[in-house]
Amino acid sequence: MVNSDDFSKRLQEVIDYYGESASAFAESIGVQRSSISHILSGRNKPSLDFVMKIINSYPEVELYWLLNGKGHFPPDKKMVVPENLFTTPKSEIPPNTQHIIKKETPGKKIERIVIFYSDGSFENFQN
C-alpha cells in the first residue's frame, strides 16, 4: 500500500525538480489544481489515474520510485540504449519461430518498453 505522506513528499520533489508551481504541474498533467493541493496536504490519496498522468507526462519519473520510494529520482544520467539491444542473431532464434520475426515494420516504431525484474521492480522507457 502506498504511504500517502511519503507519496506527497515524492510528489513535491518532482514538482520542485522541474521548477514548477503546483498549479503549473497540475495543468501539465491534466488535473485540477485542487487535486495537487489535496494530495500534497494529505487530505486525499492519489488515484491510479493521477499517478499514470504523472508517469505519462514525465517519463523520467520512475513509477516504482513514485509509489514506494525505491529506485532513482531525479535521473542521474540519460540512458543510452545500444542499437543492437533488441536484435537476436539468427543462429539463436529457434527454427520454428523465424517466420514470426519481421525485420522492418513500416509506419511503426517502438513507443514504450517496460522491463520487469524478478524482485518485483521494473523500469519504464518511453520514446
Sequence and secondary structure as in RCSB ss.txt:
>XXXX:A:sequence
MVNSDDFSKRLQEVIDYYGESASAFAESIGVQRSSISHILSGRNKPSLDFVMKIINSYPEVELYWLLNGKGHFPP
DKKMVVPENLFTTPKSEIPPNTQHIIKKETPGKKIERIVIFYSDGSFENFQN
>XXXX:A:secstr
   HHHHHHHHHHHHHHTT  HHHHHHHHT  HHHHHHHHHTSS   HHHHHHHHHH TTS HHHHHHS S SS 
SS     GGGG   GGGS GGGTTT  S  TT    EEEEE TTS EEEEE 
